[in-house]
Amino acid sequence: VKEIVGKIHNSAFTALGEDGQVLATWGSSRCCASKEVLKQLKNVKVKNIDCTALAWAAVSQNGEVFTWGMPCSGGDSRDVQDRLQNVTKVVASHAAFAALLEDGSVVSWGDPLFGGDDFEVRAELKNIVKLFSCYNMFLAIRQDGKAIRWGNPAVNEIWEHHGGHLEVEPLLGNLQDFAGNDRAFAAVLTDGSVLSWGDPKTGGDNKELQETIECILGSRVPTPYEPSSEKSTGESGDSDTSDVSDGLKEHGGTVTRTTEARSAACPLPPRTMSGI
């Protein structure tokens, strides 16, 4: 056994061998692969695997997708199987999957309230270069830098209410990593900047951690709505600390941005901190 795969909301585990073969699954019978599925996977080398709360999806080295678990949670991909060709990556929300294909298109399936139906944005899902997921939505980044999201209507409202479409989306062409819960989001850009937005009670506002983040990342952190057009320059060069726009404030949103530029003065020693 080379790797054990599991998630906090999924009540089963999958064991992968040295060559990527699915060796076994165990846990809740609702999530585990049946004997028939394991037989199909016997000689399959898996390059990517992910799970929802009640289902699994595995991508083979030749781009095929295998699913098992509860159909309502994405465990049955037969309705989209004819489109699941030459898949490079699969990601999961709480109850749906999305697959990125070699041609830059995306296929999703599972519970529509968790992103399992991309019909409304399908025409835009072309030339996709990055694909991310969070609790109840998916986020795709096109080659031209445009961000496309789909999933639960409520989470889209939260995204827009807290300024994601105004202040964040124009920056996501440089997205390196993305995470989200059911009411807040965080992103890391390629320059090391950290953005967070959404419900402050669930992580959408990290201003209480700014002093610590400033010491870890070595830069001055602007507070939400702080008027500033200055750039801080450190050992690593210039770093943008643009403020949150008045338009964002009018929408009741908050976006906190930290930067990676180094600062000479830091009262606390740099340290690793989980969750940032």
C-alpha positions as CSV (number, residue, x, y, z in Angstrom):
1,V,0.0,0.0,0.0
2,K,1.3,3.4,-1.0
3,E,-1.5,5.8,-0.1
4,I,-4.7,5.9,1.9
5,V,-7.3,8.3,0.7
6,G,-10.2,9.7,2.7
7,K,-12.1,12.9,3.7
8,I,-13.6,14.1,6.9
9,H,-17.2,13.9,5.5
10,N,-16.8,10.6,3.8
11,S,-17.2,7.5,5.9
12,A,-14.9,5.2,4.0
13,F,-11.2,4.8,2.9
14,T,-9.5,3.7,-0.3
15,A,-6.1,2.2,-0.4
16,L,-3.9,2.7,-3.5
17,G,-0.9,0.5,-4.4
18,E,2.5,1.5,-5.7
19,D,1.3,1.4,-9.3
20,G,-1.9,3.4,-8.5
21,Q,-4.1,0.3,-8.4
22,V,-7.1,0.5,-6.0
23,L,-6.3,-2.3,-3.6
24,A,-9.3,-2.1,-1.3
25,T,-12.1,0.2,0.1
26,W,-13.6,-0.1,3.6
27,G,-16.0,1.7,5.9
28,S,-19.6,2.5,5.3
29,S,-21.3,0.2,2.8
30,R,-22.8,3.3,1.1
31,C,-19.4,4.6,0.1
32,C,-17.4,1.4,-0.5
33,A,-16.7,0.0,-3.9
34,S,-18.7,-3.2,-4.7
35,K,-17.0,-6.4,-5.7
36,E,-18.0,-5.6,-9.3
37,V,-16.3,-2.2,-9.2
38,L,-13.2,-3.6,-7.6
39,K,-13.1,-6.1,-10.4
40,Q,-13.2,-3.3,-13.0
41,L,-10.5,-1.5,-11.1
42,K,-8.2,-4.5,-10.7
43,N,-5.8,-3.6,-13.5
44,V,-6.4,0.2,-13.6
45,K,-3.6,2.5,-12.6
46,V,-5.1,5.6,-10.9
47,K,-3.5,9.0,-11.4
48,N,-6.2,11.1,-9.5
49,I,-8.9,10.2,-7.0
50,D,-11.3,12.3,-5.0
51,C,-14.5,11.8,-2.9
52,T,-17.7,13.5,-2.0
53,A,-19.5,12.7,1.3
54,L,-20.9,9.4,-0.1
55,A,-19.1,8.6,-3.4
56,W,-15.8,8.3,-5.1
57,A,-14.3,9.1,-8.5
58,A,-11.0,7.8,-9.9
59,V,-9.2,8.9,-13.0
60,S,-7.0,6.2,-14.7
61,Q,-3.7,6.9,-16.5
62,N,-5.4,6.7,-19.8
63,G,-8.1,9.3,-18.9
64,E,-11.0,7.0,-18.0
65,V,-13.3,7.8,-15.0
66,F,-14.6,5.2,-12.5
67,T,-17.2,6.1,-9.9
68,W,-18.8,4.2,-7.0
69,G,-20.9,5.1,-4.0
70,M,-24.3,6.7,-3.7
71,P,-25.7,8.0,-7.0
72,C,-27.1,11.2,-5.3
73,S,-23.6,12.1,-4.3
74,G,-21.9,11.5,-7.7
75,G,-21.4,7.8,-7.4
76,D,-23.1,7.1,-10.8
77,S,-21.6,8.9,-13.8
78,R,-23.4,7.0,-16.5
79,D,-25.4,10.0,-17.6
80,V,-22.2,11.8,-18.6
81,Q,-19.9,8.8,-19.3
82,D,-19.9,9.5,-23.1
83,R,-18.4,13.0,-22.3
84,L,-15.8,11.7,-19.8
85,Q,-13.0,11.0,-22.3
86,N,-9.3,12.0,-21.9
87,V,-9.9,13.3,-18.3
88,T,-6.8,14.8,-16.6
89,K,-8.3,15.6,-13.2
90,V,-11.4,15.2,-11.1
91,V,-12.3,17.3,-8.1
92,A,-15.2,16.9,-5.6
93,S,-17.5,19.1,-3.7
94,H,-19.7,17.7,-0.8
95,A,-22.0,15.9,-3.2
96,A,-20.8,16.4,-6.8
97,F,-17.8,15.9,-9.1
98,A,-16.2,17.9,-11.8
99,A,-13.7,16.6,-14.3
100,L,-11.2,18.6,-16.4
101,L,-10.6,17.1,-19.9
102,E,-7.5,17.4,-22.1
103,D,-9.3,19.7,-24.5
104,G,-10.0,22.2,-21.7
105,S,-13.7,21.4,-21.3
106,V,-15.3,20.4,-18.0
107,V,-17.9,17.8,-17.1
108,S,-19.8,17.7,-13.8
109,W,-22.3,15.3,-12.3
110,G,-23.9,14.6,-8.9
111,D,-26.2,16.8,-6.8
112,P,-27.0,20.1,-8.7
113,L,-27.1,22.0,-5.4
114,F,-23.4,21.1,-4.9
115,G,-22.3,21.8,-8.5
116,G,-23.4,18.7,-10.2
117,D,-25.1,20.6,-13.1
118,D,-23.0,23.0,-15.1
119,F,-25.6,23.6,-17.8
120,E,-25.9,27.4,-17.2
121,V,-22.1,27.9,-17.6
122,R,-21.3,25.1,-20.0
123,A,-20.8,27.4,-23.0
124,E,-18.1,29.3,-21.0
125,L,-16.3,26.1,-19.9
126,K,-13.7,26.1,-22.7
127,N,-10.0,26.4,-22.6
128,I,-10.0,25.7,-18.8
129,V,-6.5,25.5,-17.3
130,K,-7.3,25.1,-13.6
131,L,-10.2,23.5,-11.7
132,F,-11.0,23.8,-8.0
133,S,-13.8,22.8,-5.7
134,C,-15.1,23.7,-2.3
135,Y,-18.1,22.6,-0.2
136,N,-20.9,23.4,-2.5
137,M,-19.5,24.9,-5.7
138,F,-16.8,24.6,-8.4
139,L,-14.4,27.2,-9.7
140,A,-12.7,27.0,-13.1
141,I,-10.1,29.4,-14.5
142,R,-9.9,29.9,-18.2
143,Q,-6.8,30.4,-20.3
144,D,-7.7,34.1,-20.7
145,G,-7.9,34.5,-16.9
146,K,-11.7,34.5,-16.6
147,A,-13.1,32.8,-13.5
148,I,-16.3,30.7,-13.9
149,R,-18.2,29.3,-10.9
150,W,-21.3,27.1,-10.5
151,G,-23.0,25.3,-7.7
152,N,-25.5,26.2,-5.0
153,P,-27.4,29.5,-5.7
154,A,-27.0,30.4,-2.1
155,V,-23.2,30.3,-2.2
156,N,-23.2,32.4,-5.4
157,E,-25.2,35.0,-3.5
158,I,-22.7,34.9,-0.6
159,W,-19.8,35.2,-3.1
160,E,-21.3,38.3,-4.7
161,H,-22.6,39.8,-1.5
162,H,-19.1,39.8,0.0
163,G,-17.5,41.2,-3.1
164,G,-16.0,38.2,-4.8
165,H,-17.2,39.3,-8.3
166,L,-16.0,42.9,-7.8
167,E,-12.6,42.6,-6.1
168,V,-11.5,39.0,-6.4
169,E,-12.5,37.6,-9.8
170,P,-10.3,40.0,-11.7
171,L,-7.3,38.6,-9.8
172,L,-8.0,34.9,-10.2
173,G,-6.2,34.6,-13.5
174,N,-3.2,34.3,-11.2
175,L,-4.8,31.8,-8.9
176,Q,-2.5,29.2,-7.4
177,D,-4.8,27.6,-4.8
178,F,-8.4,27.9,-3.6
179,A,-10.4,26.7,-0.7
180,G,-13.8,27.4,0.7
181,N,-16.4,26.2,3.2
182,D,-20.2,26.8,2.8
183,R,-20.0,30.5,3.5
184,A,-16.4,31.8,3.0
185,F,-13.5,31.5,0.6
186,A,-9.7,31.9,0.5
187,A,-7.3,32.1,-2.4
188,V,-3.5,32.1,-2.9
189,L,-2.2,33.9,-5.9
190,T,1.0,33.1,-7.8
191,D,2.7,36.1,-6.2
192,G,2.0,34.8,-2.7
193,S,-0.9,37.1,-2.0
194,V,-3.6,35.7,0.2
195,L,-7.2,36.7,-0.3
196,S,-10.2,35.9,1.9
197,W,-13.8,36.9,1.5
198,G,-17.3,35.8,2.5
199,D,-19.0,35.5,5.9
200,P,-16.6,36.9,8.6
201,K,-17.9,34.4,11.1
202,T,-16.7,31.4,9.0
203,G,-13.3,32.7,7.8
204,G,-14.2,35.4,5.3
205,D,-12.3,38.1,7.2
206,N,-8.8,37.4,8.6
207,K,-8.1,40.8,9.9
208,E,-7.7,39.5,13.5
209,L,-4.8,37.4,12.2
210,Q,-3.1,40.2,10.2
211,E,-0.4,40.9,12.8
212,T,0.6,37.3,12.8
213,I,0.3,36.9,9.0
214,E,2.4,40.1,8.6
215,C,5.2,38.6,10.6
216,I,5.0,35.3,8.7
217,L,4.8,36.8,5.3
218,G,6.8,39.9,6.1
219,S,4.6,42.6,4.8
220,R,2.1,45.3,5.9
221,V,-1.4,44.0,5.6
222,P,-4.2,46.5,4.6
223,T,-7.4,46.4,6.6
224,P,-10.7,46.2,4.7
225,Y,-11.7,49.5,3.0
226,E,-8.4,51.1,4.0
227,P,-7.6,53.9,1.4
228,S,-4.1,53.3,0.2
229,S,-2.5,53.3,-3.2
230,E,1.0,52.7,-1.9
231,K,3.1,49.7,-2.6
232,S,5.3,48.2,0.0
233,T,8.8,47.3,-1.1
234,G,10.8,44.6,0.7
235,E,13.6,42.2,0.0
236,S,11.6,40.3,-2.5
237,G,10.5,43.4,-4.5
238,D,7.3,45.4,-5.0
239,S,4.0,44.0,-3.7
240,D,0.5,45.3,-4.4
241,T,-1.5,46.3,-1.4
242,S,-4.5,47.8,-3.2
243,D,-7.4,48.7,-1.1
244,V,-11.0,47.4,-1.2
245,S,-13.1,49.5,-3.6
246,D,-15.9,51.8,-2.5
247,G,-18.2,49.7,-4.7
248,L,-17.3,46.7,-2.7
249,K,-18.1,48.4,0.6
250,E,-21.5,49.5,-0.7
251,H,-22.3,45.8,-1.3
252,G,-21.5,45.0,2.3
253,G,-18.5,42.8,1.4
254,T,-15.1,42.4,2.8
255,V,-11.9,41.2,1.1
256,T,-8.7,40.9,3.1
257,R,-5.5,40.7,1.2
258,T,-2.0,39.9,2.5
259,T,1.2,39.9,0.6
260,E,4.5,38.1,0.4
261,A,7.0,40.9,0.3
262,R,9.5,40.8,3.1
263,S,9.7,43.4,5.9
264,A,12.8,44.2,7.9
265,A,10.9,44.8,11.2
266,C,9.0,41.9,12.6
267,P,8.5,41.6,16.4
268,L,7.7,37.9,16.2
269,P,9.9,35.2,14.7
270,P,8.6,33.5,11.5
271,R,6.7,30.3,12.2
272,T,4.5,27.9,10.5
273,M,0.8,28.3,11.2
274,S,-1.9,25.9,9.9
275,G,-5.0,27.2,8.4
276,I,-3.5,30.3,6.7
